[in-house]
Amino acid sequence: MIHMDDLFFTLLRYSLVGIGVSIGGLIYSFVKKSSETPNLRLDLATRLAFFFTLILSSSFFIFSIIGMDSQKNTPPLEPPPIIQDDRSMRRIDSRRESFQAWLSNLQANLEIFDARWQNLWTDSFDGLQAGTVTMSTLYHNTEILQIEMERLRERIHHSNPPEQLTSQQQKRLHRAMEEFDEMIKLRLEACEDFQELVKKDKLSQKKIDKIREKLYRSNECIQRASVDVAEVRMQLGL
């Protein structure tokens, strides 16, 4: 876009050039007509030419400085604001609402399971080693946990990511669900290993450490799943 100040100074410069050409033409005509007095002709022509050149050069210099100052003082143009249409905003709101509903349901199921796992496995296992919980009690608790974990796995399998999300966001949530499924699988195996060792009366510290290794790997699955869920939440601005 051309500013009015720039246009003004451009026209002014061209006007000065036109004036200079006109004066030059007058000088030439005067010199031609003054052929009878050559000395006077040359002296006057030289003075007029020098005077004209001085005025023209000074004018160009002054207006060039003014033009540069005007350009410096001209504020930069700001980019036009980006306005999102209503359709785009509704789509974003729909994604956020569907994700929050899906996440609330998942968190509710996991919190219930975590509480049961803490009570029936972690506390009971610690009690077994401390002598406050019997082997038969812990064995019974693992049977209850197996039933509850199978129910949790079924609910997770039916908890598909919302269709309103982008394909990439759905992919990340599917990966998180796979990690949760792997977590349940490892904990089910831990319960089965414990029951098998109790039946065969081969429970030892070495065997217990192997069971704990599976539980450690199940915790890593939860951490990786949480990272994927948190990434989608951040993308949605939640």
Buried (B, 14 or more C-beta within 10 A) or exposed (E): EEEEBBEBBEEBBEEBEEBBEEBBEEBEEEBEEBEEEEEEBEEBBEEBBEEBEEBBEEBBEEBEEBBEEBEEEEEEEEEEEEEEEEEEEEEBEBBBEBBBEBBEEBEEBBEEBEEBBEEBBEBBBEBBEEEEBEEEEBBEBBEBBBEBBEEBBEBBEEBEBBEBBEEEBBBBBEBBBBBBBBBBBBBBBBBEBBBEBBEEEEBEEEBBEEBEEBBEBBEEBBEBBEEBBEBBBEBBEE
